[in-house]
Each structure stands twice: as structure tokens, then as C-alpha cells.
Amino acid sequence: MSANKRPSTSSLRRYVTSRPYVAVADIRRRFDLEADAMSVVSRNGTTAYVGLPEREAIKLQELWQRDELGVELSVEVRAPVIVGVYPMRVARFVVDQATGSNGHRPLDESPGGSAE
């Protein structure tokens, strides 16, 4: 993938927040990134390795530092390796789908209960 077609921070954020969990391998496939790349990311004294090129790893680190996404570390190796990421804020439409609602409330219905 050429340098001008690589993902922006906003497109990476949009991709991650559109799903409940995204494996690092899926990020590489989605954005056609180099499979053999490895970078280091840090947050609050925690350092971890991630299988992404440095440019994309820095974007992931920025989102992690701003608490926009969380990371899952591998339990299979002794080194801290990020195997997946997940959004920290659940989109409203995801919550509404879980409750069987589409987010619409009639005007005469209060948000916490029944209509009066």
C-alpha cells in the first residue's frame, strides 16, 4: 500500500469502534499493512509490542492513551504483545440493539419509564 493510502487516525478509530473487538491481524488485512512489521507502544509506564508498522502503531498508541480503545495482551507469550483492540465507548446504537430498541421514544414517554 502506498504511503498516501495508509489509514488515518480517524479511519483506524472508525474501523475499531464499528466492532466490539478487532484482532491486530484484521487491522493488517483491512488496511493492507506489512505482515512482518513489529513496533512498540507505551502508555502510563506499560510497554507492549504490536504487529503493525511504526506509523500505524503510533496512531494506535494515541487512541490508547486517550482512552478511546483498550488493548488485549497475549497470554501465550511472556512478552507483552497486543493481539487485539476494542473500543472503550460503546456506541449508542449498539446499546439500543441489545435492549431491543431503535432509540426512538414517543414524545409523551419519559426516558426512565412509562408514559404518564
C-alpha positions as CSV (number, residue, x, y, z in Angstrom):
1,M,0.0,0.0,0.0
2,S,1.4,3.4,-0.9
3,A,2.1,6.0,1.8
4,N,-0.7,8.2,0.8
5,K,-3.3,5.4,1.1
6,R,-2.4,4.3,4.6
7,P,-5.0,4.7,7.2
8,S,-5.5,8.0,9.1
9,T,-6.1,8.1,12.8
10,S,-9.8,8.7,12.2
11,S,-10.2,5.8,9.8
12,L,-8.4,3.5,12.2
13,R,-10.7,4.7,15.1
14,R,-13.8,4.3,12.9
15,Y,-12.8,0.7,12.0
16,V,-12.2,-0.3,15.6
17,T,-15.3,1.4,17.0
18,S,-17.5,-0.3,14.4
19,R,-16.9,-3.7,16.0
20,P,-16.8,-5.0,19.6
21,Y,-13.3,-6.4,19.1
22,V,-10.7,-6.3,16.3
23,A,-7.7,-8.6,16.1
24,V,-4.4,-6.9,15.1
25,A,-4.3,-9.4,12.2
26,D,-7.6,-8.0,11.0
27,I,-6.2,-4.4,11.1
28,R,-3.3,-5.5,8.9
29,R,-5.6,-7.2,6.4
30,R,-8.1,-4.4,6.3
31,F,-5.5,-1.7,5.6
32,D,-3.1,-4.0,3.6
33,L,-0.2,-3.4,6.0
34,E,3.1,-5.3,6.1
35,A,2.6,-8.6,7.9
36,D,6.2,-8.8,9.3
37,A,6.2,-5.4,11.0
38,M,6.6,-5.0,14.7
39,S,6.5,-1.8,16.8
40,V,6.5,-0.8,20.5
41,V,3.7,1.2,22.1
42,S,3.6,2.7,25.6
43,R,1.0,4.1,28.0
44,N,1.4,5.1,31.6
45,G,4.6,3.0,32.0
46,T,3.2,0.0,30.3
47,T,5.1,-1.0,27.1
48,A,3.8,-3.6,24.7
49,Y,4.7,-4.9,21.2
50,V,2.2,-4.8,18.4
51,G,2.4,-6.4,14.9
52,L,1.9,-3.1,13.0
53,P,4.2,-0.8,11.1
54,E,5.5,2.1,13.3
55,R,3.2,4.7,11.7
56,E,0.0,2.8,12.5
57,A,1.4,1.7,15.9
58,I,1.8,5.4,16.8
59,K,-1.8,6.0,15.8
60,L,-3.0,3.1,17.9
61,Q,-0.9,4.3,20.8
62,E,-2.5,7.8,20.6
63,L,-6.0,6.2,20.7
64,W,-5.0,4.0,23.6
65,Q,-3.5,7.0,25.5
66,R,-6.7,9.0,25.0
67,D,-8.8,6.0,26.4
68,E,-10.6,5.6,23.1
69,L,-9.6,2.0,22.8
70,G,-8.4,-0.8,25.0
71,V,-5.9,-3.5,24.2
72,E,-5.8,-7.2,24.8
73,L,-2.4,-8.7,25.6
74,S,-1.4,-12.2,24.7
75,V,-1.4,-14.8,27.5
76,E,0.6,-17.3,25.4
77,V,3.9,-15.5,25.4
78,R,5.9,-13.9,28.2
79,A,6.5,-10.6,26.4
80,P,3.6,-8.1,26.4
81,V,2.2,-8.5,22.9
82,I,-1.1,-6.8,21.8
83,V,-3.3,-9.3,20.0
84,G,-6.4,-7.2,19.7
85,V,-8.1,-3.9,20.4
86,Y,-11.6,-2.9,21.4
87,P,-13.5,0.4,21.7
88,M,-13.8,1.9,25.2
89,R,-17.0,3.7,24.5
90,V,-19.9,1.7,23.3
91,A,-21.9,3.3,20.5
92,R,-25.5,4.2,21.4
93,F,-26.9,2.1,18.6
94,V,-25.1,-1.0,19.9
95,V,-26.7,-0.5,23.4
96,D,-30.1,0.1,21.7
97,Q,-29.8,-3.1,19.7
98,A,-29.0,-5.1,22.9
99,T,-32.2,-3.8,24.6
100,G,-34.3,-4.4,21.5
101,S,-34.9,-0.7,20.9
102,N,-34.1,1.5,18.0
103,G,-33.5,4.6,20.1
104,H,-36.9,6.2,19.4
105,R,-39.1,7.3,22.3
106,P,-42.6,8.8,21.8
107,L,-42.8,12.4,22.9
108,D,-45.1,11.7,25.8
109,E,-42.8,8.9,27.2
110,S,-40.3,9.8,29.9
111,P,-36.8,8.3,29.4
112,G,-36.8,6.3,32.6
113,G,-40.2,4.6,32.3
114,S,-43.7,4.6,31.1
115,A,-45.8,7.3,29.6
116,E,-47.9,9.4,32.1
